[in-house]
Amino acid sequence: MHKIASLLICLAMLADIHSQISLDPLSGTYSGFSNGDAISLNLQPPSGNAYTGIMKDSYQTYAVALTRNGSAVQGSATESSLGLVFQISGVLIANQLNLNFAIELQGMKTTMDISFTKEDGAGQAERSMMTNQLNLNFPAGAEHPTALVGRWTKEELYQSGSGDNYMGAGFSQSTTFLSNGQMAEAGSNAHISGSNYSGQSSGGNNDVVPGVLWYTQGNQLYLLVTENGVTQTLHLGKFYIEDQNMLITGTNGEKILMRKN
């Protein structure tokens, strides 16, 4: 009986793994916005880890080529009539595809971030159901501005001493604000170095943080944190965004600077 039970458990695990492999997380139809313009992105099922697709805005059509490594994606978007080629990097978190587009024109590099949401098939139904459930927790007037949606990184640097006594260290932690109000850990990195030593570590797997939601009211940023069935509202403070930088001024006057990437 013990051998039979073990075999059944193994078969169930294999079936679960197979179902996860067969459901490709990246291919499908996405929608997003940039400067008020609606953008659509359609990605075909992959060949290996390579994806091809079409991205359209109100003016141009782009041929997209992406590769995926876990949750990380990279590739290019090409508009052939104008000869424009954007380099793409980004991350896939659940049904949210956050992409950075970079192009160099006349020696000047320009970047923009677009957050896409998967809209096709079961993914759309699941997203709508999840959003409706989350909205029950948000107070009246709560908003999720597109300027806040995306991956933000806080960096801290330390230096002391000089010569043989020099020590330098740095730490960065990234958080992704999803358009439906959820948040995800987006990785962390730490390094330390001195005159005769160095070390580095990193972590984070882009998982959605359970029980944590974000929203804004005016220029104020809030978190809803639910633990053991009890929900508390945390007022993070006033936020201000300029270019790719966000300054959060806490209610105690403490300031936190984050950069979108």
N, C-alpha and C positions, 0 to 999 in steps of 0.2 A: 504493500500500500504506500509506503514512504517513497519508493522509486516512481510509482505512478503519479503521486502528487507532485514530485519534483519535476517530472516530465511535463505535466500540465502547466506548471508555473513557467517553465522555459518556453513552451509554445505560446503562452499568453504574452510573454515579454517580446518574443519574436514578432507576433502579430502587431503589437503596439509600435515596435520600431518600424515595421513595414508601412503602417499607416502614416507615420510621421514622415517617412521618406517620400511616399507617393503624393502627399499634399505639399506641393512646392510653395514656400511662403512668399516668394517674390513676384512671380509672374501674375499678371492680371491688369485691371484697369484702375488708374488712380486719378484723383483730381486735386488741384491745389490752386493757390492764388499768389500773384506777385504784382505789387503796386496796383492792386485792384483789378488785375486782369486774370480771368479764369484760364487755367492751364490743365490740359489733359495729358496723361501718360499711359500708354499701353505697352506692356512687356509680354513677349511671347514665352512659352515654356522653354526651358534652357536646353542647350546642347552642352553637356558636361556642366561646367559652372559659368558658361557664357550665355548672356541674354541679349536679344535684340528687340527693338521696339520703336515706337513713334511718339514724339512729344509735340503737342500743338498749343500755340497761344492764338491771340486774335490776328496775328500778322504772319508768323512763320511756322514752318513744319521742320522738325529736327529728327534725324535718324540717330537713335540712341543705341549704344553698345555698352553693356555692363558686365562685370564679373562679380561674383559673390564669394566671400570667405567668412563663413559664419554669419554674423549680423552686419559685417562691413561690406560696402559695395564701392566700386570705383569703375570709371570708364570715361566715355565721351558722348557729347551731343553735337551733331554736325548739321549745319544749315548750308546746303550745297550751293544755292543760288547766290548767296552773299559770301561764301567761303568762310563762314564762321565755325570755329571748333571750340567748344567749351570742354574743359576737363572737369570730370565729376568725381566727387568723393562723398560718402555719406554713410548712414546707418539705418538698418531696418529694425524697428521695435514694434512687435505685434503687427497691426495693420497700418502703422505709420512709417513712411519712408521719408527721412530727412536728408536732403541733398544740398551740397554746396557746388555751385557752378563758378568756374574761374576761367578767365580768358585774358590774353595779353594782346593789346592793340597799341601800336606805335610806342612800344616800350613801356606801356603803363598797364599794370595788372588790375583787373576789376573782378570782384566776386559778388555773388548774391546767394542767399539761402532760400530754399523753397521747401515747405513741408507738405508732402503728398499724403492723402488718405486713400486707402484701398476701397474701391466702390463696387467690386463685382461679386456676384453670386452670394454664397453663404457668408463671405467676409463682410459684405455690406449689412446683411441682416444681423450678424453678430455685433457689428459696430453700433448699429442703431439701437439694439436692445441694451447694450452696455451703456451707451450714452444716456438713454432714457432713465436707466437705473441710477446712474451717477447724478443726473440732474435733480433727482429727488432730494439730494443732500445739499444742493446749493441754495443759498439764500436769494431772495428777490433782488434783482439788479446785478447779480454776479455775471462777469464777462470773462472771456478767454481770448484776449486780443492776439491777432496773428503775429504782431511784433515780438511777443514773448515766446511763441511756439518755436521749439528747436532746442539745440544742445548748447548749454552755457557752461563755461569753465572758470573756476576761481583758482588763481595761482598765488602762492606765497613763496618768497625767496628770503634766505637768511645768509649772512656772511659775518665772519668774525676772524680776528687775528690777521697775521701776515707772515710771509716766509714759511718757515717750517711749521708754524703754528696756525696756518690758514685753515679755515673750515668753511665750506659753502654747502648749503642744502636748499632744496626746493620741493614743494609739494603742490600738486594740482588735483582738483576734484571736479568732475563734470556731472551735470544733471540735465536731463531732457524734460522739457515741458511739452506734454502731448496736447493736441488740440481739443480732446474730449475732457480735459481736466485732470487726467492722471499724470504721474511723474515716474521717471525711470532713472535708475542709476546708470550713468554713462561712462564709468571708468575713473580710475585714480592712478596717479603716478607719483613716486617719491624718489629723490636721488640725494646722495651726499658724497662729498669729495674733499680731499685734503691733499697735503703735499705728497703723501705716499699711500693713499688709499682712495677707493671710490666704490660706490655701490648704488644699485637702482632696483626698484620693485614696482610692480603695477598690478592692478586688479580691476574688478568690475566686469559684468557680463550683460549690461543693457537690459536687465530685468525690470519690469514694472514694479514699483514699490507698493505693496498691498496696504490698503487702509489710508493712503495719503492722496489728497486731491488739492488742486490749486485753483484760485480764481482771483479776479481783481474787482475792485469797485472804485471807479475814478482812477487815481494814480496810486492807490493803495493795494498792496499784495498780501494775500491771505493763504493759509493752509488749513485744510480740514483733516484732522488726524483721528482715525477711529481705531481704538484698541480695546479689546475685551467688551465690545458692544457699546462703548462710550465714545462719543465724538466730541472733540474739542476744537475750537477755532483759534488758530495762532496768527496774530497780526505781525507779519514780517517787517512792515514799514512801507515807506514811500519808494516807488521805483521811478527811474528816469532812464530812457534809452536814447542813445545818439550813435549813429552809424552802427557798429557791431558791439558796442559797449553798453552795459547796464549797471547803473549805480543804485544800490538798495540802501536807504538810510533807515536804520531800525528805530523803533520807538524810544530806545535809550540813547540815540544819537550815533550808535556804531555804524560805520559805513562798510559795505561790501561791494567790491568791483568785480564784475564778471564779463567775460568776452564770449560772443557767439561764434561757434566754429563747427 
